[in-house]
Amino acid sequence: MAEKYSELELALNTLVTEFHGASENNTATLTSDQFENMVTKQLPTMAKADGGVGQLLQKMGLEVGQSISFENFWTLVQGLATQLYGLKSNEKTAKCSCLLQ
Amino acid sequence: MAEKYSELELALNTLVTEFHGASENNTATLTSDQFENMVTKQLPTMAKADGGVGQLLQKMGLEVGQSISFENFWTLVQGLATQLYGLKSNEKTAKCSCLLQ
């Protein structure tokens, strides 16, 4: 029986699956090459930004060559979500953006 | 010009949009009723679980009647993602799950 998932459930599944799928052998961490490949495909704007993936790793508190855990990846996801939330709030009413303080 | 977004970008957008869309007037926080409506639609399993939304709020460190911020919502999302990540890891090789320690 096919289950019908909600948009939010599918979105969560996508985030987790992208991280899992980025390692060839399903290990719990990604090598920096695997992480770079994932960012290039999934977050092309960030990969092309000044400093590219190297700087992104640095912002995540990691060094080039260090392996990337799901927690590390989640830090990145959280930062992006918070940024996007801020942008969407600013698009809307002043009531919304001022409450964000 | 239509931009093509990656799966990961779309998933992030869904998470943020669901929270934003749950308030009728785009305020920065949700009332507990708005939160309950969202959970019932988007996370039906959690809404039907023992204790329902009341217990969920308690686990999030909130009381019934308190408003729910994006940060509060994100705590829930993060918990679910971590749980899902664990489940997906256990489905796979032993190598994967033991590295999760």
N, CA and C atoms of all chains as a GROMACS GRO file, in nm:
protein
  606
    1MET      N    1   0.085  -0.120   0.000
    1MET     CA    2   0.000   0.000   0.000
    1MET      C    3   0.089   0.126   0.000
    2ALA      N    4   0.065   0.207  -0.097
    2ALA     CA    5   0.148   0.329  -0.105
    2ALA      C    6   0.100   0.431  -0.002
    3GLU      N    7   0.195   0.481   0.078
    3GLU     CA    8   0.159   0.584   0.175
    3GLU      C    9   0.175   0.720   0.110
    4LYS      N   10   0.090   0.812   0.151
    4LYS     CA   11   0.102   0.947   0.095
    4LYS      C   12   0.168   1.036   0.201
    5TYR      N   13   0.280   1.090   0.165
    5TYR     CA   14   0.352   1.174   0.260
    5TYR      C   15   0.319   1.321   0.240
    6SER      N   16   0.330   1.398   0.346
    6SER     CA   17   0.305   1.542   0.336
    6SER      C   18   0.427   1.611   0.274
    7GLU      N   19   0.406   1.734   0.233
    7GLU     CA   20   0.517   1.814   0.175
    7GLU      C   21   0.634   1.825   0.272
    8LEU      N   22   0.599   1.845   0.400
    8LEU     CA   23   0.703   1.863   0.501
    8LEU      C   24   0.781   1.733   0.523
    9GLU      N   25   0.711   1.623   0.525
    9GLU     CA   26   0.778   1.493   0.541
    9GLU      C   27   0.869   1.464   0.422
   10LEU      N   28   0.820   1.495   0.303
   10LEU     CA   29   0.901   1.471   0.184
   10LEU      C   30   1.026   1.560   0.183
   11ALA      N   31   1.008   1.683   0.229
   11ALA     CA   32   1.121   1.777   0.234
   11ALA      C   33   1.228   1.727   0.330
   12LEU      N   34   1.184   1.680   0.446
   12LEU     CA   35   1.278   1.626   0.545
   12LEU      C   36   1.352   1.506   0.488
   13ASN      N   37   1.275   1.421   0.421
   13ASN     CA   38   1.334   1.301   0.362
   13ASN      C   39   1.439   1.339   0.257
   14THR      N   40   1.409   1.442   0.179
   14THR     CA   41   1.505   1.487   0.076
   14THR      C   42   1.636   1.531   0.140
   15LEU      N   43   1.627   1.609   0.247
   15LEU     CA   44   1.749   1.660   0.312
   15LEU      C   45   1.835   1.543   0.362
   16VAL      N   46   1.770   1.447   0.426
   16VAL     CA   47   1.845   1.334   0.482
   16VAL      C   48   1.900   1.246   0.369
   17THR      N   49   1.818   1.224   0.267
   17THR     CA   50   1.858   1.137   0.158
   17THR      C   51   1.974   1.196   0.078
   18GLU      N   52   1.972   1.328   0.060
   18GLU     CA   53   2.081   1.392  -0.016
   18GLU      C   54   2.214   1.370   0.054
   19PHE      N   55   2.213   1.382   0.187
   19PHE     CA   56   2.338   1.361   0.260
   19PHE      C   57   2.380   1.215   0.250
   20HIS      N   58   2.286   1.125   0.272
   20HIS     CA   59   2.317   0.982   0.264
   20HIS      C   60   2.366   0.941   0.126
   21GLY      N   61   2.297   0.995   0.025
   21GLY     CA   62   2.328   0.957  -0.113
   21GLY      C   63   2.462   1.011  -0.161
   22ALA      N   64   2.515   1.111  -0.089
   22ALA     CA   65   2.638   1.175  -0.135
   22ALA      C   66   2.762   1.088  -0.110
   23SER      N   67   2.750   0.993  -0.019
   23SER     CA   68   2.865   0.902   0.000
   23SER      C   69   2.842   0.778  -0.085
   24GLU      N   70   2.946   0.734  -0.150
   24GLU     CA   71   2.931   0.620  -0.242
   24GLU      C   72   2.902   0.491  -0.167
   25ASN      N   73   2.957   0.481  -0.047
   25ASN     CA   74   2.948   0.354   0.026
   25ASN      C   75   2.864   0.365   0.154
   26ASN      N   76   2.781   0.467   0.159
   26ASN     CA   77   2.691   0.486   0.274
   26ASN      C   78   2.761   0.493   0.410
   27THR      N   79   2.876   0.552   0.412
   27THR     CA   80   2.940   0.573   0.542
   27THR      C   81   2.869   0.689   0.614
   28ALA      N   82   2.896   0.703   0.742
   28ALA     CA   83   2.825   0.804   0.821
   28ALA      C   84   2.877   0.945   0.796
   29THR      N   85   2.996   0.956   0.741
   29THR     CA   86   3.051   1.089   0.712
   29THR      C   87   3.086   1.098   0.564
   30LEU      N   88   3.096   1.221   0.517
   30LEU     CA   89   3.138   1.244   0.377
   30LEU      C   90   3.283   1.290   0.376
   31THR      N   91   3.355   1.251   0.274
   31THR     CA   92   3.488   1.308   0.254
   31THR      C   93   3.468   1.449   0.200
   32SER      N   94   3.572   1.533   0.204
   32SER     CA   95   3.551   1.669   0.154
   32SER      C   96   3.522   1.670   0.004
   33ASP      N   97   3.572   1.570  -0.070
   33ASP     CA   98   3.539   1.561  -0.213
   33ASP      C   99   3.391   1.529  -0.233
   34GLN      N  100   3.341   1.434  -0.154
   34GLN     CA  101   3.199   1.398  -0.166
   34GLN      C  102   3.111   1.517  -0.127
   35PHE      N  103   3.154   1.589  -0.024
   35PHE     CA  104   3.079   1.707   0.019
   35PHE      C  105   3.080   1.813  -0.091
   36GLU      N  106   3.197   1.833  -0.150
   36GLU     CA  107   3.208   1.932  -0.257
   36GLU      C  108   3.118   1.896  -0.376
   37ASN      N  109   3.115   1.768  -0.410
   37ASN     CA  110   3.027   1.724  -0.520
   37ASN      C  111   2.881   1.753  -0.487
   38MET      N  112   2.842   1.725  -0.365
   38MET     CA  113   2.703   1.747  -0.325
   38MET      C  114   2.669   1.896  -0.330
   39VAL      N  115   2.758   1.978  -0.275
   39VAL     CA  116   2.732   2.123  -0.272
   39VAL      C  117   2.725   2.178  -0.416
   40THR      N  118   2.815   2.130  -0.502
   40THR     CA  119   2.816   2.177  -0.640
   40THR      C  120   2.684   2.146  -0.710
   41LYS      N  121   2.630   2.027  -0.683
   41LYS     CA  122   2.502   1.989  -0.746
   41LYS      C  123   2.382   2.053  -0.677
   42GLN      N  124   2.384   2.052  -0.544
   42GLN     CA  125   2.263   2.088  -0.470
   42GLN      C  126   2.259   2.235  -0.427
   43LEU      N  127   2.376   2.294  -0.410
   43LEU     CA  128   2.380   2.435  -0.368
   43LEU      C  129   2.478   2.511  -0.459
   44PRO      N  130   2.447   2.511  -0.589
   44PRO     CA  131   2.542   2.567  -0.687
   44PRO      C  132   2.584   2.711  -0.657
   45THR      N  133   2.493   2.790  -0.602
   45THR     CA  134   2.526   2.930  -0.573
   45THR      C  135   2.638   2.937  -0.469
   46MET      N  136   2.629   2.852  -0.368
   46MET     CA  137   2.730   2.852  -0.262
   46MET      C  138   2.864   2.800  -0.314
   47ALA      N  139   2.857   2.702  -0.403
   47ALA     CA  140   2.980   2.644  -0.457
   47ALA      C  141   3.055   2.746  -0.542
   48LYS      N  142   2.976   2.836  -0.607
   48LYS     CA  143   3.038   2.935  -0.697
   48LYS      C  144   3.078   3.064  -0.624
   49ALA      N  145   3.033   3.079  -0.499
   49ALA     CA  146   3.060   3.203  -0.425
   49ALA      C  147   3.210   3.219  -0.400
   50ASP      N  148   3.251   3.341  -0.365
   50ASP     CA  149   3.391   3.369  -0.333
   50ASP      C  150   3.442   3.269  -0.230
   51GLY      N  151   3.551   3.207  -0.258
   51GLY     CA  152   3.607   3.113  -0.162
   51GLY      C  153   3.552   2.972  -0.177
   52GLY      N  154   3.436   2.961  -0.244
   52GLY     CA  155   3.374   2.833  -0.276
   52GLY      C  156   3.358   2.740  -0.157
   53VAL      N  157   3.372   2.612  -0.184
   53VAL     CA  158   3.346   2.510  -0.082
   53VAL      C  159   3.446   2.518   0.033
   54GLY      N  160   3.571   2.557   0.001
   54GLY     CA  161   3.672   2.570   0.106
   54GLY      C  162   3.627   2.666   0.215
   55GLN      N  163   3.575   2.781   0.171
   55GLN     CA  164   3.531   2.881   0.269
   55GLN      C  165   3.404   2.835   0.343
   56LEU      N  166   3.323   2.763   0.272
   56LEU     CA  167   3.201   2.709   0.332
   56LEU      C  168   3.238   2.615   0.446
   57LEU      N  169   3.335   2.528   0.421
   57LEU     CA  170   3.382   2.434   0.525
   57LEU      C  171   3.436   2.511   0.645
   58GLN      N  172   3.508   2.616   0.614
   58GLN     CA  173   3.567   2.698   0.720
   58GLN      C  174   3.456   2.760   0.808
   59LYS      N  175   3.352   2.810   0.741
   59LYS     CA  176   3.240   2.868   0.815
   59LYS      C  177   3.172   2.764   0.902
   60MET      N  178   3.175   2.639   0.857
   60MET     CA  179   3.114   2.530   0.932
   60MET      C  180   3.208   2.480   1.042
   61GLY      N  181   3.324   2.546   1.053
   61GLY     CA  182   3.419   2.509   1.158
   61GLY      C  183   3.504   2.389   1.122
   62LEU      N  184   3.515   2.360   0.991
   62LEU     CA  185   3.590   2.243   0.947
   62LEU      C  186   3.709   2.285   0.863
   63GLU      N  187   3.807   2.198   0.854
   63GLU     CA  188   3.920   2.224   0.767
   63GLU      C  189   3.910   2.138   0.642
   64VAL      N  190   3.973   2.182   0.534
   64VAL     CA  191   3.975   2.102   0.412
   64VAL      C  192   4.040   1.968   0.446
   65GLY      N  193   3.981   1.862   0.401
   65GLY     CA  194   4.037   1.729   0.428
   65GLY      C  195   3.968   1.658   0.544
   66GLN      N  196   3.900   1.738   0.629
   66GLN     CA  197   3.828   1.677   0.742
   66GLN      C  198   3.698   1.614   0.690
   67SER      N  199   3.653   1.507   0.751
   67SER     CA  200   3.528   1.446   0.704
   67SER      C  201   3.408   1.521   0.762
   68ILE      N  202   3.296   1.512   0.691
   68ILE     CA  203   3.178   1.592   0.725
   68ILE      C  204   3.066   1.501   0.776
   69SER      N  205   3.023   1.526   0.899
   69SER     CA  206   2.918   1.443   0.959
   69SER      C  207   2.781   1.502   0.926
   70PHE      N  208   2.678   1.425   0.959
   70PHE     CA  209   2.542   1.475   0.937
   70PHE      C  210   2.518   1.602   1.020
   71GLU      N  211   2.575   1.605   1.140
   71GLU     CA  212   2.560   1.723   1.228
   71GLU      C  213   2.622   1.846   1.161
   72ASN      N  214   2.738   1.826   1.098
   72ASN     CA  215   2.804   1.937   1.027
   72ASN      C  216   2.715   1.986   0.913
   73PHE      N  217   2.662   1.890   0.838
   73PHE     CA  218   2.575   1.922   0.725
   73PHE      C  219   2.451   1.996   0.776
   74TRP      N  220   2.400   1.950   0.891
   74TRP     CA  221   2.279   2.011   0.945
   74TRP      C  222   2.303   2.156   0.987
   75THR      N  223   2.423   2.185   1.035
   75THR     CA  224   2.458   2.323   1.070
   75THR      C  225   2.442   2.412   0.947
   76LEU      N  226   2.488   2.361   0.834
   76LEU     CA  227   2.477   2.435   0.708
   76LEU      C  228   2.330   2.454   0.670
   77VAL      N  229   2.254   2.345   0.676
   77VAL     CA  230   2.112   2.348   0.641
   77VAL      C  231   2.038   2.449   0.730
   78GLN      N  232   2.068   2.444   0.858
   78GLN     CA  233   2.002   2.535   0.953
   78GLN      C  234   2.032   2.681   0.921
   79GLY      N  235   2.157   2.707   0.889
   79GLY     CA  236   2.197   2.843   0.853
   79GLY      C  237   2.121   2.892   0.730
   80LEU      N  238   2.109   2.803   0.632
   80LEU     CA  239   2.038   2.840   0.508
   80LEU      C  240   1.890   2.862   0.535
   81ALA      N  241   1.832   2.776   0.616
   81ALA     CA  242   1.688   2.789   0.647
   81ALA      C  243   1.661   2.919   0.721
   82THR      N  244   1.749   2.952   0.815
   82THR     CA  245   1.730   3.074   0.893
   82THR      C  246   1.740   3.197   0.802
   83GLN      N  247   1.837   3.190   0.709
   83GLN     CA  248   1.856   3.299   0.613
   83GLN      C  249   1.732   3.315   0.524
   84LEU      N  250   1.684   3.203   0.475
   84LEU     CA  251   1.567   3.202   0.386
   84LEU      C  252   1.444   3.251   0.460
   85TYR      N  253   1.433   3.210   0.586
   85TYR     CA  254   1.320   3.254   0.669
   85TYR      C  255   1.323   3.407   0.684
   86GLY      N  256   1.443   3.459   0.706
   86GLY     CA  257   1.459   3.604   0.718
   86GLY      C  258   1.419   3.675   0.589
   87LEU      N  259   1.462   3.621   0.477
   87LEU     CA  260   1.430   3.681   0.347
   87LEU      C  261   1.280   3.680   0.324
   88LYS      N  262   1.218   3.566   0.352
   88LYS     CA  263   1.074   3.556   0.329
   88LYS      C  264   0.997   3.649   0.422
   89SER      N  265   1.050   3.669   0.541
   89SER     CA  266   0.982   3.757   0.636
   89SER      C  267   0.991   3.901   0.589
   90ASN      N  268   1.105   3.938   0.534
   90ASN     CA  269   1.123   4.075   0.489
   90ASN      C  270   1.039   4.108   0.366
   91GLU      N  271   1.007   4.001   0.289
   91GLU     CA  272   0.921   4.022   0.172
   91GLU      C  273   0.780   4.060   0.214
   92LYS      N  274   0.746   4.023   0.338
   92LYS     CA  275   0.607   4.037   0.381
   92LYS      C  276   0.584   4.164   0.462
   93THR      N  277   0.488   4.161   0.549
   93THR     CA  278   0.449   4.282   0.622
   93THR      C  279   0.556   4.328   0.721
   94ALA      N  280   0.553   4.455   0.751
   94ALA     CA  281   0.646   4.511   0.850
   94ALA      C  282   0.623   4.444   0.984
   95LYS      N  283   0.499   4.408   1.011
   95LYS     CA  284   0.464   4.340   1.134
   95LYS      C  285   0.549   4.215   1.150
   96CYS      N  286   0.564   4.145   1.038
   96CYS     CA  287   0.641   4.021   1.042
   96CYS      C  288   0.787   4.048   1.072
   97SER      N  289   0.849   4.139   0.995
   97SER     CA  290   0.992   4.156   1.012
   97SER      C  291   1.028   4.219   1.147
   98CYS      N  292   0.941   4.305   1.199
   98CYS     CA  293   0.980   4.368   1.325
   98CYS      C  294   0.970   4.271   1.443
   99LEU      N  295   0.879   4.175   1.429
   99LEU     CA  296   0.867   4.074   1.535
   99LEU      C  297   0.986   3.980   1.540
  100LEU      N  298   1.064   3.982   1.432
  100LEU     CA  299   1.180   3.891   1.425
  100LEU      C  300   1.296   3.939   1.512
  101GLN      N  301   1.292   4.063   1.557
  101GLN     CA  302   1.402   4.117   1.638
  101GLN      C  303   1.425   4.035   1.763
  102MET      N  304   1.259   3.484  -1.636
  102MET     CA  305   1.334   3.361  -1.662
  102MET      C  306   1.315   3.265  -1.544
  103ALA      N  307   1.269   3.148  -1.576
  103ALA     CA  308   1.246   3.051  -1.468
  103ALA      C  309   1.378   2.988  -1.424
  104GLU      N  310   1.404   2.994  -1.293
  104GLU     CA  311   1.525   2.932  -1.242
  104GLU      C  312   1.494   2.788  -1.205
  105LYS      N  313   1.592   2.701  -1.221
  105LYS     CA  314   1.572   2.562  -1.184
  105LYS      C  315   1.641   2.540  -1.050
  106TYR      N  316   1.565   2.500  -0.952
  106TYR     CA  317   1.623   2.478  -0.820
  106TYR      C  318   1.657   2.331  -0.799
  107SER      N  319   1.755   2.307  -0.715
  107SER     CA  320   1.792   2.169  -0.683
  107SER      C  321   1.691   2.111  -0.583
  108GLU      N  322   1.696   1.979  -0.569
  108GLU     CA  323   1.608   1.910  -0.474
  108GLU      C  324   1.626   1.966  -0.332
  109LEU      N  325   1.754   1.988  -0.297
  109LEU     CA  326   1.784   2.035  -0.162
  109LEU      C  327   1.731   2.177  -0.140
  110GLU      N  328   1.746   2.261  -0.240
  110GLU     CA  329   1.695   2.399  -0.229
  110GLU      C  330   1.543   2.399  -0.216
  111LEU      N  331   1.479   2.313  -0.295
  111LEU     CA  332   1.332   2.306  -0.290
  111LEU      C  333   1.286   2.255  -0.154
  112ALA      N  334   1.360   2.157  -0.099
  112ALA     CA  335   1.323   2.101   0.031
  112ALA      C  336   1.333   2.207   0.141
  113LEU      N  337   1.441   2.284   0.136
  113LEU     CA  338   1.459   2.392   0.233
  113LEU      C  339   1.346   2.493   0.221
  114ASN      N  340   1.314   2.526   0.097
  114ASN     CA  341   1.208   2.623   0.073
  114ASN      C  342   1.075   2.572   0.129
  115THR      N  343   1.050   2.442   0.112
  115THR     CA  344   0.925   2.384   0.163
  115THR      C  345   0.917   2.399   0.314
  116LEU      N  346   1.027   2.367   0.383
  116LEU     CA  347   1.025   2.375   0.530
  116LEU      C  348   0.994   2.517   0.577
  117VAL      N  349   1.059   2.613   0.515
  117VAL     CA  350   1.040   2.753   0.555
  117VAL      C  351   0.899   2.800   0.517
  118THR      N  352   0.855   2.762   0.397
  118THR     CA  353   0.724   2.806   0.349
  118THR      C  354   0.610   2.748   0.432
  119GLU      N  355   0.626   2.623   0.474
  119GLU     CA  356   0.521   2.561   0.556
  119GLU      C  357   0.502   2.638   0.686
  120PHE      N  358   0.613   2.677   0.746
  120PHE     CA  359   0.602   2.753   0.871
  120PHE      C  360   0.538   2.889   0.844
  121HIS      N  361   0.587   2.956   0.742
  121HIS     CA  362   0.533   3.089   0.709
  121HIS      C  363   0.385   3.082   0.674
  122GLY      N  364   0.350   2.979   0.596
  122GLY     CA  365   0.212   2.966   0.548
  122GLY      C  366   0.114   2.930   0.658
  123ALA      N  367   0.166   2.880   0.769
  123ALA     CA  368   0.077   2.833   0.876
  123ALA      C  369   0.011   2.947   0.953
  124SER      N  370   0.071   3.066   0.945
  124SER     CA  371   0.007   3.181   1.012
  124SER      C  372  -0.078   3.254   0.910
  125GLU      N  373  -0.197   3.290   0.950
  125GLU     CA  374  -0.287   3.354   0.854
  125GLU      C  375  -0.239   3.491   0.813
  126ASN      N  376  -0.174   3.560   0.904
  126ASN     CA  377  -0.137   3.698   0.878
  126ASN      C  378   0.014   3.720   0.870
  127ASN      N  379   0.086   3.610   0.844
  127ASN     CA  380   0.232   3.617   0.827
  127ASN      C  381   0.306   3.680   0.944
  128THR      N  382   0.259   3.653   1.063
  128THR     CA  383   0.334   3.698   1.180
  128THR      C  384   0.456   3.608   1.197
  129ALA      N  385   0.550   3.651   1.279
  129ALA     CA  386   0.676   3.576   1.294
  129ALA      C  387   0.659   3.452   1.381
  130THR      N  388   0.552   3.448   1.458
  130THR     CA  389   0.528   3.329   1.542
  130THR      C  390   0.390   3.271   1.511
  131LEU      N  391   0.374   3.144   1.546
  131LEU     CA  392   0.243   3.080   1.530
  131LEU      C  393   0.174   3.071   1.666
  132THR      N  394   0.043   3.080   1.666
  132THR     CA  395  -0.031   3.052   1.789
  132THR      C  396  -0.033   2.899   1.803
  133SER      N  397  -0.067   2.849   1.922
  133SER     CA  398  -0.066   2.704   1.936
  133SER      C  399  -0.173   2.639   1.848
  134ASP      N  400  -0.283   2.709   1.819
  134ASP     CA  401  -0.383   2.655   1.727
  134ASP      C  402  -0.327   2.643   1.585
  135GLN      N  403  -0.258   2.748   1.541
  135GLN     CA  404  -0.199   2.745   1.406
  135GLN      C  405  -0.094   2.634   1.397
  136PHE      N  406  -0.017   2.620   1.505
  136PHE     CA  407   0.084   2.514   1.507
  136PHE      C  408   0.018   2.377   1.502
  137GLU      N  409  -0.088   2.362   1.579
  137GLU     CA  410  -0.159   2.234   1.582
  137GLU      C  411  -0.216   2.200   1.443
  138ASN      N  412  -0.271   2.300   1.376
  138ASN     CA  413  -0.323   2.277   1.239
  138ASN      C  414  -0.213   2.232   1.146
  139MET      N  415  -0.099   2.296   1.156
  139MET     CA  416   0.013   2.261   1.068
  139MET      C  417   0.060   2.118   1.096
  140VAL      N  418   0.077   2.086   1.224
  140VAL     CA  419   0.124   1.952   1.260
  140VAL      C  420   0.023   1.846   1.215
  141THR      N  421  -0.105   1.875   1.232
  141THR     CA  422  -0.208   1.778   1.192
  141THR      C  423  -0.201   1.749   1.042
  142LYS      N  424  -0.177   1.854   0.964
  142LYS     CA  425  -0.168   1.836   0.818
  142LYS      C  426  -0.034   1.778   0.775
  143GLN      N  427   0.073   1.833   0.832
  143GLN     CA  428   0.207   1.802   0.779
  143GLN      C  429   0.276   1.687   0.851
  144LEU      N  430   0.241   1.665   0.977
  144LEU     CA  431   0.304   1.557   1.053
  144LEU      C  432   0.195   1.476   1.123
  145PRO      N  433   0.106   1.416   1.043
  145PRO     CA  434  -0.012   1.351   1.100
  145PRO      C  435   0.022   1.243   1.203
  146THR      N  436   0.132   1.173   1.184
  146THR     CA  437   0.168   1.066   1.278
  146THR      C  438   0.195   1.126   1.416
  147MET      N  439   0.263   1.239   1.418
  147MET     CA  440   0.295   1.303   1.546
  147MET      C  441   0.170   1.359   1.613
  148ALA      N  442   0.079   1.411   1.531
  148ALA     CA  443  -0.043   1.469   1.586
  148ALA      C  444  -0.130   1.361   1.650
  149LYS      N  445  -0.121   1.237   1.594
  149LYS     CA  446  -0.205   1.127   1.644
  149LYS      C  447  -0.137   1.049   1.757
  150ALA      N  448  -0.009   1.075   1.780
  150ALA     CA  449   0.066   0.999   1.882
  150ALA      C  450   0.011   1.027   2.022
  151ASP      N  451   0.045   0.941   2.117
  151ASP     CA  452   0.003   0.960   2.256
  151ASP      C  453   0.036   1.101   2.303
  152GLY      N  454  -0.059   1.169   2.356
  152GLY     CA  455  -0.032   1.304   2.407
  152GLY      C  456  -0.047   1.410   2.299
  153GLY      N  457  -0.042   1.368   2.172
  153GLY     CA  458  -0.064   1.458   2.058
  153GLY      C  459   0.022   1.584   2.059
  154VAL      N  460  -0.037   1.691   2.010
  154VAL     CA  461   0.038   1.815   1.993
  154VAL      C  462   0.080   1.875   2.128
  155GLY      N  463  -0.002   1.855   2.230
  155GLY     CA  464   0.032   1.906   2.364
  155GLY      C  465   0.166   1.851   2.411
  156GLN      N  466   0.184   1.722   2.395
  156GLN     CA  467   0.309   1.661   2.439
  156GLN      C  468   0.427   1.703   2.350
  157LEU      N  469   0.396   1.721   2.224
  157LEU     CA  470   0.498   1.767   2.130
  157LEU      C  471   0.551   1.904   2.173
  158LEU      N  472   0.460   1.992   2.208
  158LEU     CA  473   0.499   2.126   2.254
  158LEU      C  474   0.584   2.117   2.380
  159GLN      N  475   0.545   2.025   2.467
  159GLN     CA  476   0.618   2.006   2.593
  159GLN      C  477   0.762   1.961   2.563
  160LYS      N  478   0.774   1.867   2.468
  160LYS     CA  479   0.908   1.819   2.430
  160LYS      C  480   0.992   1.931   2.369
  161MET      N  481   0.923   2.026   2.306
  161MET     CA  482   0.992   2.140   2.246
  161MET      C  483   1.021   2.247   2.351
  162GLY      N  484   0.985   2.219   2.476
  162GLY     CA  485   1.011   2.313   2.585
  162GLY      C  486   0.909   2.426   2.592
  163LEU      N  487   0.791   2.403   2.533
  163LEU     CA  488   0.688   2.508   2.531
  163LEU      C  489   0.565   2.464   2.607
  164GLU      N  490   0.486   2.560   2.649
  164GLU     CA  491   0.360   2.527   2.714
  164GLU      C  492   0.246   2.554   2.620
  165VAL      N  493   0.134   2.484   2.642
  165VAL     CA  494   0.016   2.509   2.560
  165VAL      C  495  -0.023   2.656   2.577
  166GLY      N  496  -0.050   2.722   2.467
  166GLY     CA  497  -0.088   2.863   2.473
  166GLY      C  498   0.027   2.956   2.438
  167GLN      N  499   0.150   2.903   2.450
  167GLN     CA  500   0.267   2.986   2.417
  167GLN      C  501   0.280   2.993   2.264
  168SER      N  502   0.330   3.104   2.211
  168SER     CA  503   0.345   3.111   2.065
  168SER      C  504   0.474   3.041   2.022
  169ILE      N  505   0.474   2.997   1.897
  169ILE     CA  506   0.582   2.912   1.847
  169ILE      C  507   0.664   2.988   1.743
  170SER      N  508   0.792   3.005   1.770
  170SER     CA  509   0.879   3.079   1.678
  170SER      C  510   0.939   2.984   1.574
  171PHE      N  511   1.002   3.042   1.473
  171PHE     CA  512   1.069   2.959   1.372
  171PHE      C  513   1.178   2.874   1.438
  172GLU      N  514   1.246   2.929   1.537
  172GLU     CA  515   1.350   2.854   1.608
  172GLU      C  516   1.291   2.732   1.678
  173ASN      N  517   1.173   2.751   1.740
  173ASN     CA  518   1.105   2.639   1.806
  173ASN      C  519   1.070   2.531   1.703
  174PHE      N  520   1.015   2.576   1.591
  174PHE     CA  521   0.979   2.484   1.483
  174PHE      C  522   1.102   2.412   1.433
  175TRP      N  523   1.212   2.486   1.422
  175TRP     CA  524   1.334   2.426   1.369
  175TRP      C  525   1.388   2.318   1.464
  176THR      N  526   1.370   2.336   1.595
  176THR     CA  527   1.410   2.234   1.692
  176THR      C  528   1.337   2.103   1.662
  177LEU      N  529   1.211   2.114   1.630
  177LEU     CA  530   1.130   1.997   1.595
  177LEU      C  531   1.182   1.934   1.465
  178VAL      N  532   1.203   2.017   1.365
  178VAL     CA  533   1.251   1.968   1.235
  178VAL      C  534   1.386   1.897   1.252
  179GLN      N  535   1.473   1.957   1.330
  179GLN     CA  536   1.606   1.899   1.351
  179GLN      C  537   1.596   1.762   1.419
  180GLY      N  538   1.509   1.754   1.519
  180GLY     CA  539   1.489   1.626   1.589
  180GLY      C  540   1.440   1.519   1.492
  181LEU      N  541   1.347   1.556   1.405
  181LEU     CA  542   1.292   1.461   1.309
  181LEU      C  543   1.397   1.418   1.208
  182ALA      N  544   1.476   1.514   1.162
  182ALA     CA  545   1.580   1.483   1.063
  182ALA      C  546   1.684   1.389   1.123
  183THR      N  547   1.722   1.415   1.248
  183THR     CA  548   1.823   1.332   1.313
  183THR      C  549   1.770   1.189   1.331
  184GLN      N  550   1.642   1.180   1.367
  184GLN     CA  551   1.577   1.050   1.384
  184GLN      C  552   1.574   0.974   1.250
  185LEU      N  553   1.536   1.045   1.147
  185LEU     CA  554   1.526   0.985   1.014
  185LEU      C  555   1.664   0.943   0.964
  186TYR      N  556   1.761   1.026   0.993
  186TYR     CA  557   1.899   0.993   0.954
  186TYR      C  558   1.943   0.864   1.022
  187GLY      N  559   1.910   0.851   1.151
  187GLY     CA  560   1.945   0.730   1.226
  187GLY      C  561   1.876   0.608   1.166
  188LEU      N  562   1.749   0.622   1.131
  188LEU     CA  563   1.674   0.510   1.073
  188LEU      C  564   1.735   0.468   0.941
  189LYS      N  565   1.767   0.566   0.858
  189LYS     CA  566   1.823   0.536   0.727
  189LYS      C  567   1.960   0.472   0.741
  190SER      N  568   2.034   0.514   0.843
  190SER     CA  569   2.168   0.458   0.863
  190SER      C  570   2.157   0.312   0.907
  191ASN      N  571   2.059   0.283   0.992
  191ASN     CA  572   2.043   0.147   1.040
  191ASN      C  573   1.997   0.051   0.932
  192GLU      N  574   1.928   0.108   0.833
  192GLU     CA  575   1.884   0.024   0.720
  192GLU      C  576   2.003  -0.022   0.638
  193LYS      N  577   2.113   0.050   0.650
  193LYS     CA  578   2.227   0.026   0.562
  193LYS      C  579   2.334  -0.060   0.629
  194THR      N  580   2.456  -0.042   0.589
  194THR     CA  581   2.563  -0.130   0.639
  194THR      C  582   2.595  -0.106   0.786
  195ALA      N  583   2.651  -0.209   0.849
  195ALA     CA  584   2.693  -0.198   0.989
  195ALA      C  585   2.800  -0.090   1.001
  196LYS      N  586   2.882  -0.077   0.898
  196LYS     CA  587   2.987   0.024   0.895
  196LYS      C  588   2.927   0.163   0.920
  197CYS      N  589   2.811   0.184   0.857
  197CYS     CA  590   2.746   0.314   0.870
  197CYS      C  591   2.699   0.338   1.013
  198SER      N  592   2.624   0.243   1.069
  198SER     CA  593   2.564   0.269   1.200
  198SER      C  594   2.669   0.277   1.310
  199CYS      N  595   2.779   0.200   1.297
  199CYS     CA  596   2.875   0.205   1.408
  199CYS      C  597   2.954   0.337   1.408
  200LEU      N  598   2.968   0.396   1.291
  200LEU     CA  599   3.038   0.525   1.284
  200LEU      C  600   2.955   0.639   1.344
  201LEU      N  601   2.827   0.610   1.364
  201LEU     CA  602   2.739   0.715   1.418
  201LEU      C  603   2.760   0.740   1.566
  202GLN      N  604   2.829   0.650   1.634
  202GLN     CA  605   2.849   0.664   1.780
  202GLN      C  606   2.919   0.794   1.813
   0.00000   0.00000   0.00000
